[in-house]
Amino acid sequence: MNAPEFVGEAHRPSALVAAREYEDDDQAFVDAVSVDWDDAT
């Protein structure tokens, strides 16, 4: 999973989301549906 092609492709969608006008809304959604592994145990 350290192939340069994989790293580049994995980063590409993240960069697109970060550059969007609705970045704050997108991040709020991700935070809301993400599991805090420290709290999940």
mmCIF entry with sequence, helices, sheets and N, C-alpha, C, O atoms, coordinates in Angstrom:
data_MODEL
# 
_entry.id   MODEL 
# 
_entity.id                         1 
_entity.type                       polymer 
_entity.pdbx_number_of_molecules   1 
# 
_entity_poly.entity_id                      1 
_entity_poly.type                           'polypeptide(L)' 
_entity_poly.nstd_linkage                   no 
_entity_poly.nstd_monomer                   no 
_entity_poly.pdbx_seq_one_letter_code       MNAPEFVGEAHRPSALVAAREYEDDDQAFVDAVSVDWDDAT 
_entity_poly.pdbx_seq_one_letter_code_can   MNAPEFVGEAHRPSALVAAREYEDDDQAFVDAVSVDWDDAT 
_entity_poly.pdbx_strand_id                 A 
# 
loop_
_entity_poly_seq.entity_id 
_entity_poly_seq.num 
_entity_poly_seq.mon_id 
_entity_poly_seq.hetero 
1 1  MET n 
1 2  ASN n 
1 3  ALA n 
1 4  PRO n 
1 5  GLU n 
1 6  PHE n 
1 7  VAL n 
1 8  GLY n 
1 9  GLU n 
1 10 ALA n 
1 11 HIS n 
1 12 ARG n 
1 13 PRO n 
1 14 SER n 
1 15 ALA n 
1 16 LEU n 
1 17 VAL n 
1 18 ALA n 
1 19 ALA n 
1 20 ARG n 
1 21 GLU n 
1 22 TYR n 
1 23 GLU n 
1 24 ASP n 
1 25 ASP n 
1 26 ASP n 
1 27 GLN n 
1 28 ALA n 
1 29 PHE n 
1 30 VAL n 
1 31 ASP n 
1 32 ALA n 
1 33 VAL n 
1 34 SER n 
1 35 VAL n 
1 36 ASP n 
1 37 TRP n 
1 38 ASP n 
1 39 ASP n 
1 40 ALA n 
1 41 THR n 
# 
_struct_asym.id          A 
_struct_asym.entity_id   1 
# 
loop_
_struct_conf.conf_type_id 
_struct_conf.id 
_struct_conf.pdbx_PDB_helix_id 
_struct_conf.beg_label_comp_id 
_struct_conf.beg_label_asym_id 
_struct_conf.beg_label_seq_id 
_struct_conf.pdbx_beg_PDB_ins_code 
_struct_conf.end_label_comp_id 
_struct_conf.end_label_asym_id 
_struct_conf.end_label_seq_id 
_struct_conf.pdbx_end_PDB_ins_code 
_struct_conf.beg_auth_comp_id 
_struct_conf.beg_auth_asym_id 
_struct_conf.beg_auth_seq_id 
_struct_conf.end_auth_comp_id 
_struct_conf.end_auth_asym_id 
_struct_conf.end_auth_seq_id 
_struct_conf.pdbx_PDB_helix_class 
_struct_conf.details 
_struct_conf.pdbx_PDB_helix_length 
HELX_P HELX_P1 AA1 PRO A 4  ? ALA A 18 ? PRO A 4  ALA A 18 1 ? 15 
HELX_P HELX_P2 AA2 GLU A 23 ? VAL A 33 ? GLU A 23 VAL A 33 1 ? 11 
# 
_struct_conf_type.id          HELX_P 
_struct_conf_type.criteria    ? 
_struct_conf_type.reference   ? 
# 
loop_
_atom_site.group_PDB 
_atom_site.id 
_atom_site.type_symbol 
_atom_site.label_atom_id 
_atom_site.label_alt_id 
_atom_site.label_comp_id 
_atom_site.label_asym_id 
_atom_site.label_entity_id 
_atom_site.label_seq_id 
_atom_site.pdbx_PDB_ins_code 
_atom_site.Cartn_x 
_atom_site.Cartn_y 
_atom_site.Cartn_z 
_atom_site.occupancy 
_atom_site.B_iso_or_equiv 
_atom_site.pdbx_formal_charge 
_atom_site.auth_seq_id 
_atom_site.auth_comp_id 
_atom_site.auth_asym_id 
_atom_site.auth_atom_id 
_atom_site.pdbx_PDB_model_num 
ATOM 1   N N  . MET A 1 1  ? 0.810   -1.194 0.000  1.00 0.00 ? 1  MET A N  1 
ATOM 2   C CA . MET A 1 1  ? 0.000   0.000  0.000  1.00 0.00 ? 1  MET A CA 1 
ATOM 3   C C  . MET A 1 1  ? 0.856   1.262  0.000  1.00 0.00 ? 1  MET A C  1 
ATOM 4   O O  . MET A 1 1  ? 0.327   2.363  0.151  1.00 0.00 ? 1  MET A O  1 
ATOM 5   N N  . ASN A 1 2  ? 2.131   1.122  -0.162 1.00 0.00 ? 2  ASN A N  1 
ATOM 6   C CA . ASN A 1 2  ? 3.003   2.292  -0.193 1.00 0.00 ? 2  ASN A CA 1 
ATOM 7   C C  . ASN A 1 2  ? 3.388   2.696  -1.606 1.00 0.00 ? 2  ASN A C  1 
ATOM 8   O O  . ASN A 1 2  ? 4.233   3.572  -1.791 1.00 0.00 ? 2  ASN A O  1 
ATOM 9   N N  . ALA A 1 3  ? 2.771   2.059  -2.618 1.00 0.00 ? 3  ALA A N  1 
ATOM 10  C CA . ALA A 1 3  ? 3.081   2.413  -3.998 1.00 0.00 ? 3  ALA A CA 1 
ATOM 11  C C  . ALA A 1 3  ? 2.715   3.875  -4.242 1.00 0.00 ? 3  ALA A C  1 
ATOM 12  O O  . ALA A 1 3  ? 1.664   4.334  -3.795 1.00 0.00 ? 3  ALA A O  1 
ATOM 13  N N  . PRO A 1 4  ? 3.568   4.599  -4.939 1.00 0.00 ? 4  PRO A N  1 
ATOM 14  C CA . PRO A 1 4  ? 3.284   6.018  -5.191 1.00 0.00 ? 4  PRO A CA 1 
ATOM 15  C C  . PRO A 1 4  ? 1.932   6.240  -5.868 1.00 0.00 ? 4  PRO A C  1 
ATOM 16  O O  . PRO A 1 4  ? 1.247   7.223  -5.587 1.00 0.00 ? 4  PRO A O  1 
ATOM 17  N N  . GLU A 1 5  ? 1.553   5.330  -6.756 1.00 0.00 ? 5  GLU A N  1 
ATOM 18  C CA . GLU A 1 5  ? 0.263   5.468  -7.434 1.00 0.00 ? 5  GLU A CA 1 
ATOM 19  C C  . GLU A 1 5  ? -0.886  5.367  -6.438 1.00 0.00 ? 5  GLU A C  1 
ATOM 20  O O  . GLU A 1 5  ? -1.856  6.120  -6.524 1.00 0.00 ? 5  GLU A O  1 
ATOM 21  N N  . PHE A 1 6  ? -0.776  4.442  -5.497 1.00 0.00 ? 6  PHE A N  1 
ATOM 22  C CA . PHE A 1 6  ? -1.826  4.274  -4.492 1.00 0.00 ? 6  PHE A CA 1 
ATOM 23  C C  . PHE A 1 6  ? -1.912  5.508  -3.599 1.00 0.00 ? 6  PHE A C  1 
ATOM 24  O O  . PHE A 1 6  ? -2.999  6.019  -3.332 1.00 0.00 ? 6  PHE A O  1 
ATOM 25  N N  . VAL A 1 7  ? -0.779  5.970  -3.151 1.00 0.00 ? 7  VAL A N  1 
ATOM 26  C CA . VAL A 1 7  ? -0.750  7.140  -2.265 1.00 0.00 ? 7  VAL A CA 1 
ATOM 27  C C  . VAL A 1 7  ? -1.365  8.344  -2.973 1.00 0.00 ? 7  VAL A C  1 
ATOM 28  O O  . VAL A 1 7  ? -2.156  9.079  -2.383 1.00 0.00 ? 7  VAL A O  1 
ATOM 29  N N  . GLY A 1 8  ? -1.004  8.539  -4.224 1.00 0.00 ? 8  GLY A N  1 
ATOM 30  C CA . GLY A 1 8  ? -1.549  9.665  -4.980 1.00 0.00 ? 8  GLY A CA 1 
ATOM 31  C C  . GLY A 1 8  ? -3.047  9.554  -5.172 1.00 0.00 ? 8  GLY A C  1 
ATOM 32  O O  . GLY A 1 8  ? -3.769  10.540 -5.021 1.00 0.00 ? 8  GLY A O  1 
ATOM 33  N N  . GLU A 1 9  ? -3.525  8.360  -5.504 1.00 0.00 ? 9  GLU A N  1 
ATOM 34  C CA . GLU A 1 9  ? -4.955  8.169  -5.728 1.00 0.00 ? 9  GLU A CA 1 
ATOM 35  C C  . GLU A 1 9  ? -5.731  8.263  -4.422 1.00 0.00 ? 9  GLU A C  1 
ATOM 36  O O  . GLU A 1 9  ? -6.866  8.741  -4.420 1.00 0.00 ? 9  GLU A O  1 
ATOM 37  N N  . ALA A 1 10 ? -5.161  7.826  -3.329 1.00 0.00 ? 10 ALA A N  1 
ATOM 38  C CA . ALA A 1 10 ? -5.829  7.930  -2.031 1.00 0.00 ? 10 ALA A CA 1 
ATOM 39  C C  . ALA A 1 10 ? -5.936  9.398  -1.599 1.00 0.00 ? 10 ALA A C  1 
ATOM 40  O O  . ALA A 1 10 ? -6.905  9.783  -0.945 1.00 0.00 ? 10 ALA A O  1 
ATOM 41  N N  . HIS A 1 11 ? -4.967  10.192 -1.954 1.00 0.00 ? 11 HIS A N  1 
ATOM 42  C CA . HIS A 1 11 ? -4.961  11.607 -1.568 1.00 0.00 ? 11 HIS A CA 1 
ATOM 43  C C  . HIS A 1 11 ? -5.898  12.445 -2.437 1.00 0.00 ? 11 HIS A C  1 
ATOM 44  O O  . HIS A 1 11 ? -6.465  13.430 -1.964 1.00 0.00 ? 11 HIS A O  1 
ATOM 45  N N  . ARG A 1 12 ? -6.061  12.065 -3.691 1.00 0.00 ? 12 ARG A N  1 
ATOM 46  C CA . ARG A 1 12 ? -6.819  12.871 -4.654 1.00 0.00 ? 12 ARG A CA 1 
ATOM 47  C C  . ARG A 1 12 ? -8.237  13.183 -4.185 1.00 0.00 ? 12 ARG A C  1 
ATOM 48  O O  . ARG A 1 12 ? -8.613  14.355 -4.194 1.00 0.00 ? 12 ARG A O  1 
ATOM 49  N N  . PRO A 1 13 ? -9.056  12.190 -3.771 1.00 0.00 ? 13 PRO A N  1 
ATOM 50  C CA . PRO A 1 13 ? -10.409 12.534 -3.345 1.00 0.00 ? 13 PRO A CA 1 
ATOM 51  C C  . PRO A 1 13 ? -10.434 13.414 -2.091 1.00 0.00 ? 13 PRO A C  1 
ATOM 52  O O  . PRO A 1 13 ? -11.308 14.269 -1.946 1.00 0.00 ? 13 PRO A O  1 
ATOM 53  N N  . SER A 1 14 ? -9.488  13.203 -1.201 1.00 0.00 ? 14 SER A N  1 
ATOM 54  C CA . SER A 1 14 ? -9.422  14.033 0.004  1.00 0.00 ? 14 SER A CA 1 
ATOM 55  C C  . SER A 1 14 ? -9.141  15.486 -0.353 1.00 0.00 ? 14 SER A C  1 
ATOM 56  O O  . SER A 1 14 ? -9.735  16.402 0.216  1.00 0.00 ? 14 SER A O  1 
ATOM 57  N N  . ALA A 1 15 ? -8.240  15.686 -1.291 1.00 0.00 ? 15 ALA A N  1 
ATOM 58  C CA . ALA A 1 15 ? -7.914  17.048 -1.713 1.00 0.00 ? 15 ALA A CA 1 
ATOM 59  C C  . ALA A 1 15 ? -9.106  17.709 -2.392 1.00 0.00 ? 15 ALA A C  1 
ATOM 60  O O  . ALA A 1 15 ? -9.340  18.903 -2.208 1.00 0.00 ? 15 ALA A O  1 
ATOM 61  N N  . LEU A 1 16 ? -9.859  16.944 -3.171 1.00 0.00 ? 16 LEU A N  1 
ATOM 62  C CA . LEU A 1 16 ? -11.047 17.496 -3.827 1.00 0.00 ? 16 LEU A CA 1 
ATOM 63  C C  . LEU A 1 16 ? -12.088 17.936 -2.801 1.00 0.00 ? 16 LEU A C  1 
ATOM 64  O O  . LEU A 1 16 ? -12.680 19.007 -2.931 1.00 0.00 ? 16 LEU A O  1 
ATOM 65  N N  . VAL A 1 17 ? -12.305 17.115 -1.796 1.00 0.00 ? 17 VAL A N  1 
ATOM 66  C CA . VAL A 1 17 ? -13.276 17.463 -0.757 1.00 0.00 ? 17 VAL A CA 1 
ATOM 67  C C  . VAL A 1 17 ? -12.803 18.690 0.014  1.00 0.00 ? 17 VAL A C  1 
ATOM 68  O O  . VAL A 1 17 ? -13.595 19.583 0.315  1.00 0.00 ? 17 VAL A O  1 
ATOM 69  N N  . ALA A 1 18 ? -11.525 18.732 0.330  1.00 0.00 ? 18 ALA A N  1 
ATOM 70  C CA . ALA A 1 18 ? -10.988 19.856 1.103  1.00 0.00 ? 18 ALA A CA 1 
ATOM 71  C C  . ALA A 1 18 ? -11.091 21.173 0.340  1.00 0.00 ? 18 ALA A C  1 
ATOM 72  O O  . ALA A 1 18 ? -11.191 22.236 0.952  1.00 0.00 ? 18 ALA A O  1 
ATOM 73  N N  . ALA A 1 19 ? -11.068 21.113 -0.979 1.00 0.00 ? 19 ALA A N  1 
ATOM 74  C CA . ALA A 1 19 ? -11.106 22.327 -1.788 1.00 0.00 ? 19 ALA A CA 1 
ATOM 75  C C  . ALA A 1 19 ? -12.528 22.809 -2.067 1.00 0.00 ? 19 ALA A C  1 
ATOM 76  O O  . ALA A 1 19 ? -12.711 23.875 -2.655 1.00 0.00 ? 19 ALA A O  1 
ATOM 77  N N  . ARG A 1 20 ? -13.513 22.057 -1.663 1.00 0.00 ? 20 ARG A N  1 
ATOM 78  C CA . ARG A 1 20 ? -14.900 22.409 -1.956 1.00 0.00 ? 20 ARG A CA 1 
ATOM 79  C C  . ARG A 1 20 ? -15.377 23.582 -1.108 1.00 0.00 ? 20 ARG A C  1 
ATOM 80  O O  . ARG A 1 20 ? -14.861 23.848 -0.022 1.00 0.00 ? 20 ARG A O  1 
ATOM 81  N N  . GLU A 1 21 ? -16.361 24.260 -1.633 1.00 0.00 ? 21 GLU A N  1 
ATOM 82  C CA . GLU A 1 21 ? -16.973 25.393 -0.931 1.00 0.00 ? 21 GLU A CA 1 
ATOM 83  C C  . GLU A 1 21 ? -17.636 24.948 0.367  1.00 0.00 ? 21 GLU A C  1 
ATOM 84  O O  . GLU A 1 21 ? -17.714 25.714 1.327  1.00 0.00 ? 21 GLU A O  1 
ATOM 85  N N  . TYR A 1 22 ? -18.109 23.713 0.390  1.00 0.00 ? 22 TYR A N  1 
ATOM 86  C CA . TYR A 1 22 ? -18.848 23.201 1.544  1.00 0.00 ? 22 TYR A CA 1 
ATOM 87  C C  . TYR A 1 22 ? -17.964 22.364 2.462  1.00 0.00 ? 22 TYR A C  1 
ATOM 88  O O  . TYR A 1 22 ? -18.448 21.455 3.137  1.00 0.00 ? 22 TYR A O  1 
ATOM 89  N N  . GLU A 1 23 ? -16.690 22.664 2.487  1.00 0.00 ? 23 GLU A N  1 
ATOM 90  C CA . GLU A 1 23 ? -15.730 21.894 3.272  1.00 0.00 ? 23 GLU A CA 1 
ATOM 91  C C  . GLU A 1 23 ? -16.165 21.743 4.729  1.00 0.00 ? 23 GLU A C  1 
ATOM 92  O O  . GLU A 1 23 ? -16.071 20.648 5.284  1.00 0.00 ? 23 GLU A O  1 
ATOM 93  N N  . ASP A 1 24 ? -16.635 22.807 5.353  1.00 0.00 ? 24 ASP A N  1 
ATOM 94  C CA . ASP A 1 24 ? -17.033 22.738 6.763  1.00 0.00 ? 24 ASP A CA 1 
ATOM 95  C C  . ASP A 1 24 ? -18.201 21.782 6.964  1.00 0.00 ? 24 ASP A C  1 
ATOM 96  O O  . ASP A 1 24 ? -18.215 21.012 7.924  1.00 0.00 ? 24 ASP A O  1 
ATOM 97  N N  . ASP A 1 25 ? -19.186 21.825 6.061  1.00 0.00 ? 25 ASP A N  1 
ATOM 98  C CA . ASP A 1 25 ? -20.327 20.913 6.155  1.00 0.00 ? 25 ASP A CA 1 
ATOM 99  C C  . ASP A 1 25 ? -19.890 19.472 5.952  1.00 0.00 ? 25 ASP A C  1 
ATOM 100 O O  . ASP A 1 25 ? -20.344 18.570 6.657  1.00 0.00 ? 25 ASP A O  1 
ATOM 101 N N  . ASP A 1 26 ? -19.003 19.260 4.981  1.00 0.00 ? 26 ASP A N  1 
ATOM 102 C CA . ASP A 1 26 ? -18.511 17.910 4.714  1.00 0.00 ? 26 ASP A CA 1 
ATOM 103 C C  . ASP A 1 26 ? -17.769 17.355 5.929  1.00 0.00 ? 26 ASP A C  1 
ATOM 104 O O  . ASP A 1 26 ? -17.968 16.202 6.312  1.00 0.00 ? 26 ASP A O  1 
ATOM 105 N N  . GLN A 1 27 ? -16.916 18.180 6.530  1.00 0.00 ? 27 GLN A N  1 
ATOM 106 C CA . GLN A 1 27 ? -16.152 17.723 7.685  1.00 0.00 ? 27 GLN A CA 1 
ATOM 107 C C  . GLN A 1 27 ? -17.066 17.475 8.872  1.00 0.00 ? 27 GLN A C  1 
ATOM 108 O O  . GLN A 1 27 ? -16.846 16.532 9.633  1.00 0.00 ? 27 GLN A O  1 
ATOM 109 N N  . ALA A 1 28 ? -18.071 18.291 9.042  1.00 0.00 ? 28 ALA A N  1 
ATOM 110 C CA . ALA A 1 28 ? -19.025 18.088 10.135 1.00 0.00 ? 28 ALA A CA 1 
ATOM 111 C C  . ALA A 1 28 ? -19.746 16.756 9.975  1.00 0.00 ? 28 ALA A C  1 
ATOM 112 O O  . ALA A 1 28 ? -19.982 16.055 10.959 1.00 0.00 ? 28 ALA A O  1 
ATOM 113 N N  . PHE A 1 29 ? -20.098 16.403 8.734  1.00 0.00 ? 29 PHE A N  1 
ATOM 114 C CA . PHE A 1 29 ? -20.746 15.120 8.486  1.00 0.00 ? 29 PHE A CA 1 
ATOM 115 C C  . PHE A 1 29 ? -19.804 13.970 8.820  1.00 0.00 ? 29 PHE A C  1 
ATOM 116 O O  . PHE A 1 29 ? -20.199 13.026 9.505  1.00 0.00 ? 29 PHE A O  1 
ATOM 117 N N  . VAL A 1 30 ? -18.575 14.040 8.348  1.00 0.00 ? 30 VAL A N  1 
ATOM 118 C CA . VAL A 1 30 ? -17.599 12.979 8.622  1.00 0.00 ? 30 VAL A CA 1 
ATOM 119 C C  . VAL A 1 30 ? -17.391 12.836 10.120 1.00 0.00 ? 30 VAL A C  1 
ATOM 120 O O  . VAL A 1 30 ? -17.344 11.717 10.633 1.00 0.00 ? 30 VAL A O  1 
ATOM 121 N N  . ASP A 1 31 ? -17.267 13.941 10.823 1.00 0.00 ? 31 ASP A N  1 
ATOM 122 C CA . ASP A 1 31 ? -17.090 13.891 12.274 1.00 0.00 ? 31 ASP A CA 1 
ATOM 123 C C  . ASP A 1 31 ? -18.300 13.268 12.962 1.00 0.00 ? 31 ASP A C  1 
ATOM 124 O O  . ASP A 1 31 ? -18.150 12.528 13.934 1.00 0.00 ? 31 ASP A O  1 
ATOM 125 N N  . ALA A 1 32 ? -19.493 13.564 12.464 1.00 0.00 ? 32 ALA A N  1 
ATOM 126 C CA . ALA A 1 32 ? -20.720 13.053 13.088 1.00 0.00 ? 32 ALA A CA 1 
ATOM 127 C C  . ALA A 1 32 ? -20.872 11.547 12.922 1.00 0.00 ? 32 ALA A C  1 
ATOM 128 O O  . ALA A 1 32 ? -21.404 10.878 13.807 1.00 0.00 ? 32 ALA A O  1 
ATOM 129 N N  . VAL A 1 33 ? -20.413 11.012 11.803 1.00 0.00 ? 33 VAL A N  1 
ATOM 130 C CA . VAL A 1 33 ? -20.599 9.575  11.558 1.00 0.00 ? 33 VAL A CA 1 
ATOM 131 C C  . VAL A 1 33 ? -19.366 8.758  11.905 1.00 0.00 ? 33 VAL A C  1 
ATOM 132 O O  . VAL A 1 33 ? -19.385 7.534  11.784 1.00 0.00 ? 33 VAL A O  1 
ATOM 133 N N  . SER A 1 34 ? -18.302 9.411  12.331 1.00 0.00 ? 34 SER A N  1 
ATOM 134 C CA . SER A 1 34 ? -17.070 8.703  12.673 1.00 0.00 ? 34 SER A CA 1 
ATOM 135 C C  . SER A 1 34 ? -17.124 8.196  14.104 1.00 0.00 ? 34 SER A C  1 
ATOM 136 O O  . SER A 1 34 ? -17.759 8.791  14.975 1.00 0.00 ? 34 SER A O  1 
ATOM 137 N N  . VAL A 1 35 ? -16.448 7.094  14.319 1.00 0.00 ? 35 VAL A N  1 
ATOM 138 C CA . VAL A 1 35 ? -16.377 6.494  15.645 1.00 0.00 ? 35 VAL A CA 1 
ATOM 139 C C  . VAL A 1 35 ? -15.109 6.980  16.334 1.00 0.00 ? 35 VAL A C  1 
ATOM 140 O O  . VAL A 1 35 ? -14.019 6.909  15.767 1.00 0.00 ? 35 VAL A O  1 
ATOM 141 N N  . ASP A 1 36 ? -15.256 7.465  17.541 1.00 0.00 ? 36 ASP A N  1 
ATOM 142 C CA . ASP A 1 36 ? -14.090 7.786  18.353 1.00 0.00 ? 36 ASP A CA 1 
ATOM 143 C C  . ASP A 1 36 ? -13.682 6.494  19.043 1.00 0.00 ? 36 ASP A C  1 
ATOM 144 O O  . ASP A 1 36 ? -14.330 6.061  19.997 1.00 0.00 ? 36 ASP A O  1 
ATOM 145 N N  . TRP A 1 37 ? -12.612 5.881  18.563 1.00 0.00 ? 37 TRP A N  1 
ATOM 146 C CA . TRP A 1 37 ? -12.240 4.543  19.036 1.00 0.00 ? 37 TRP A CA 1 
ATOM 147 C C  . TRP A 1 37 ? -11.931 4.525  20.527 1.00 0.00 ? 37 TRP A C  1 
ATOM 148 O O  . TRP A 1 37 ? -12.069 3.483  21.167 1.00 0.00 ? 37 TRP A O  1 
ATOM 149 N N  . ASP A 1 38 ? -11.519 5.646  21.088 1.00 0.00 ? 38 ASP A N  1 
ATOM 150 C CA . ASP A 1 38 ? -11.270 5.689  22.530 1.00 0.00 ? 38 ASP A CA 1 
ATOM 151 C C  . ASP A 1 38 ? -12.574 5.567  23.312 1.00 0.00 ? 38 ASP A C  1 
ATOM 152 O O  . ASP A 1 38 ? -12.595 4.993  24.401 1.00 0.00 ? 38 ASP A O  1 
ATOM 153 N N  . ASP A 1 39 ? -13.662 6.104  22.762 1.00 0.00 ? 39 ASP A N  1 
ATOM 154 C CA . ASP A 1 39 ? -14.960 6.044  23.428 1.00 0.00 ? 39 ASP A CA 1 
ATOM 155 C C  . ASP A 1 39 ? -15.718 4.758  23.127 1.00 0.00 ? 39 ASP A C  1 
ATOM 156 O O  . ASP A 1 39 ? -16.680 4.437  23.825 1.00 0.00 ? 39 ASP A O  1 
ATOM 157 N N  . ALA A 1 40 ? -15.306 4.019  22.106 1.00 0.00 ? 40 ALA A N  1 
ATOM 158 C CA . ALA A 1 40 ? -16.043 2.834  21.656 1.00 0.00 ? 40 ALA A CA 1 
ATOM 159 C C  . ALA A 1 40 ? -15.738 1.594  22.492 1.00 0.00 ? 40 ALA A C  1 
ATOM 160 O O  . ALA A 1 40 ? -16.417 0.577  22.346 1.00 0.00 ? 40 ALA A O  1 
ATOM 161 N N  . THR A 1 41 ? -14.756 1.656  23.343 1.00 0.00 ? 41 THR A N  1 
ATOM 162 C CA . THR A 1 41 ? -14.389 0.458  24.115 1.00 0.00 ? 41 THR A CA 1 
ATOM 163 C C  . THR A 1 41 ? -15.083 0.410  25.450 1.00 0.00 ? 41 THR A C  1 
ATOM 164 O O  . THR A 1 41 ? -14.882 -0.532 26.217 1.00 0.00 ? 41 THR A O  1 
# 
